[in-house]
Amino acid sequence: MKIKMKDGSIREAAFEEELGKNAFRHTTAHILAQAVKRLYPETKCAIGPSITEGFYYDFDFAFHFSEENLAEIEAEMKKIVKENLQLRQFTADREKAVHLMEERDEPYKIEMLKDLPEDEEISFYQQGEYLEMCAGPHVAYTSTVKAFKLLSVAGAYWRGDEKNKMLTRIYGTSFPNEDMLVEYLNRLEEAKKRDHRKLGKELGLFALLEEGPGFPFFLPKGLILKNLLIDYWRKMHAKEGYVEISTPILLNRQLWETSGHWEHYRDKMYTTSIDGTDFAIKPMSCPGGMLVYQMEPRSYREFPLRISELGLIHRNEASGTLHGLMRVRCCTQDDAHIFMTPEQIQDEIKGVARLIDEVYSTFGFPYHVELSTRPVNSIGSDEDWELATNGLKMLWMT
């Protein structure tokens, strides 16, 4: 395939190469957007990248869009492919770029442009009447896109921020020939048969109902399995010297302010008022665990003190991110807090790593480990963070 780059140069790349596949599917996203603008001229375009298995494009429709509209769009996309439109690349300064998008009444593009440096050259690709602000790369002609399918429709907040408007995201995929597309669609159908949401209900394990989006219902067989896992968890932690506690799911605002959650995590928390006092359902068990630790005087002779909890937590996750049991608004979290002296840090980290490895190995889960360092908005002294981080680093060296 001939690939048109941001600088206007042409490169050759096969679909199997990352460059080729990215350009191919990125172009398909542009074909989708061009078809949408032809059919529904009042629609505003946001972004449309290629992704691992295909592409998507986010739109702001002036009407209620549904999957029933996809067939009409696919038909228009096929017309654009047959027109064999050439993708022409050019650049413009920011002022000119904003003017071009204003002419086309594309507010989302204008917003993105205004976030860029004033002296930045903006890359554009044009195919027929459709103009897109884009860094590329793309194939040279629309006729290169031989086979494609629009797969689904979902909601997506503009720029991933739930305070912004909810846009309509259209997902699709594309391939150089029909056989590759059919093979991929068949794989999707087989995957749907193995979808844990479908199997969970069919096997009587759990259900996800409209009355409680993101709040799973565990059915009799599912609860048997859950309780067996809890028994396994308890035996393992008892063997490793943990004591178990259970803390309330509802605690007052003052605690969450002290912990920093009220300032940094408030949007994800469910809140209520009791007797004129604000309360929040816990999104994690840490503050409650600290209260238990503070209930009595402690001696260094008790350390390491390993406290575990199966905490029922609730988090106000965005509806578009929910996915079966993989992303929920309510779950039982394996939470633990270990109190230790500085000299015990490395041994305790090794103990936690051993626990993790045992669980993942038992259930056949492959995993890899990454070192997470101090975030920008953190609580605690520089010295404590350095001590803890160095302890984690030492794990890699032993």
Secondary structure, 3 states (H helix, E strand, C coil): CEEECCCCCEEECCCCCHHHHHHHHHHHHHHHHHHHHHHCCCCEECCCCEECCEEEEEEECCCCCCHHHHHHHHHHHHHHHHCCCEEEEEEECHHHHHHHHHHCCCHHHHHHHHCCCCCCCEEEEEECCEEEECCCCEECEHHHCCEEEEEEEEEEEHHHCCCCCEEEEEEEEEECCHHHHHHHHHHHHHHHHCCHHHHHHHCCCEECCCCCCCCCEECHHHHHHHHHHHHHHHHHHHHCCEEECCCCCEEEHHHHHHHCHHHHCHHHCCEEEECCEEEEECCCCHHHHHHHHCCCCCCHHHCCEEEEEEEEEECCCCHHHCECCCECCEEEEEEEEEECCHHHHHHHHHHHHHHHHHHHHHCCCCCCCCCCCCCCCCCCCHHHHHHHHHHHHHHHHC
